[in-house]
Amino acid sequence: MPLHVHIVPSNATPDRLSNYGGGCFAGLPTRSSFKKAIKRGEIFINGDPGNTGNTIHPGFKIEWHEPEKKPGKFYHIQLNIIYADDHLV
């Protein structure tokens, strides 16, 4: 599980986690994607699970525990060749 960390800068104004987080991490570019990560339990604030209503203050550490990507499914399908051209590869 890759870990990504963001420290809230000292000039940030207090805001809800769901409003602040969009764009903090390259893999979560929008507020919507960040909110979905919160609901999946991937976002932590100072080591505690994040909630959309948490208020973020300067100096807080926001962590994103990015889940491992699962390989796609492989389907073995029998295909019948109905036409083969001799001069094309």
C-alpha positions as CSV (number, residue, x, y, z in Angstrom):
1,M,0.0,0.0,0.0
2,P,1.8,3.2,-1.1
3,L,1.6,6.0,1.4
4,H,1.3,9.6,0.4
5,V,1.6,12.5,2.9
6,H,0.5,16.1,2.8
7,I,1.2,18.6,5.6
8,V,-1.3,21.5,5.7
9,P,0.6,24.7,5.3
10,S,0.7,27.4,8.0
11,N,-1.2,29.9,5.8
12,A,-4.2,27.6,5.2
13,T,-7.6,28.6,6.7
14,P,-9.5,26.0,8.6
15,D,-11.8,24.0,6.3
16,R,-13.7,20.7,6.1
17,L,-11.5,17.8,5.0
18,S,-13.8,17.1,2.0
19,N,-13.4,20.7,0.8
20,Y,-9.7,21.0,1.4
21,G,-8.4,17.7,0.1
22,G,-9.2,17.9,-3.6
23,G,-5.9,18.3,-5.4
24,C,-3.6,17.5,-2.5
25,F,-2.6,14.3,-4.0
26,A,-1.9,13.6,-7.7
27,G,-3.9,10.5,-7.7
28,L,-7.0,12.3,-6.2
29,P,-7.3,15.4,-8.4
30,T,-10.9,16.3,-7.6
31,R,-12.9,16.8,-4.4
32,S,-15.2,14.0,-5.6
33,S,-12.3,11.5,-5.9
34,F,-11.0,12.7,-2.5
35,K,-14.4,12.2,-0.9
36,K,-14.7,8.7,-2.3
37,A,-11.2,7.9,-0.8
38,I,-12.5,9.1,2.6
39,K,-15.5,6.8,2.4
40,R,-13.3,3.8,1.4
41,G,-11.2,4.5,4.6
42,E,-8.0,5.5,2.7
43,I,-7.5,9.0,4.2
44,F,-6.1,9.6,7.7
45,I,-5.6,12.8,9.6
46,N,-2.7,12.8,12.2
47,G,-2.9,9.0,12.2
48,D,-6.7,8.8,12.8
49,P,-9.3,7.8,10.1
50,G,-10.6,10.8,8.3
51,N,-14.2,11.8,8.1
52,T,-15.7,14.3,5.5
53,G,-16.7,16.6,8.4
54,N,-13.3,16.8,10.1
55,T,-11.9,20.4,10.3
56,I,-8.4,20.8,8.9
57,H,-6.0,23.2,10.6
58,P,-2.5,24.3,9.7
59,G,0.2,21.7,10.6
60,F,-2.2,18.7,10.3
61,K,-0.8,15.7,8.5
62,I,-3.1,14.1,5.9
63,E,-2.2,10.6,4.7
64,W,-3.5,8.7,1.7
65,H,-3.0,5.0,1.9
66,E,-3.4,4.3,-1.8
67,P,-4.7,0.7,-2.4
68,E,-2.7,-1.7,-4.5
69,K,-3.9,-1.9,-8.1
70,K,-5.3,-5.3,-9.0
71,P,-4.4,-6.7,-12.4
72,G,-7.2,-6.8,-14.9
73,K,-9.0,-10.0,-15.8
74,F,-7.9,-12.0,-18.8
75,Y,-10.5,-13.6,-21.0
76,H,-9.5,-16.5,-23.3
77,I,-11.8,-16.3,-26.2
78,Q,-11.7,-18.6,-29.2
79,L,-11.8,-16.4,-32.4
80,N,-12.5,-17.7,-35.8
81,I,-10.5,-16.1,-38.6
82,I,-12.9,-15.4,-41.4
83,Y,-10.4,-13.5,-43.7
84,A,-6.6,-13.4,-43.8
85,D,-4.8,-11.0,-46.2
86,D,-1.4,-12.3,-47.5
87,H,0.3,-8.9,-47.7
88,L,-0.8,-7.4,-44.3
89,V,0.7,-8.4,-41.0
